[in-house]
Amino acid sequence: MRSIKDRIRHALSFEIIALMIVIPFGAWAFGLGVRDMGLVALVSATIATGWNYLYNLLFDHALLRLAGHARKSITLRVLHAVLFEAGLLLVLLPFIAWYLRMSLIEAFLLDISFAAFYLVYAFVFNWIYDVVFPIPNRHGPEDGTRVAQR
């Protein structure tokens, strides 16, 4: 399992890198001002950061309970990303429609575009993150057990 510090690093780095991509690209792609796109992206990222932490914690605990480890296959990574984005989509839709003064259908199209980006981004980011910061061994020093010394 990952430590709290690692989960915070994961969530913050995920959102900061995404904002650096989404704000300028989203403003350009949807003909919105950078300020409007920035605020929508920042509010969305704030909500998503909390959801990211909670969702990954719950997902990893469920995986540990069901499979005995927290490693994810490619199929499981796809499921992980889809479920994350579906939950976030439901939460963000009303805010986007209200703030940008759009219909729910227009907001849905904008939100689904971002969800598609984040779906791919989440898959790639999490895979790279797991390579750069591997999940600690279950019975290693990270879980508080002692390692025998020679």
Helices and strands as residue ranges (DSSP letters): H 4-30, H 34-67, H 74-99, H 104-132, G 141-143
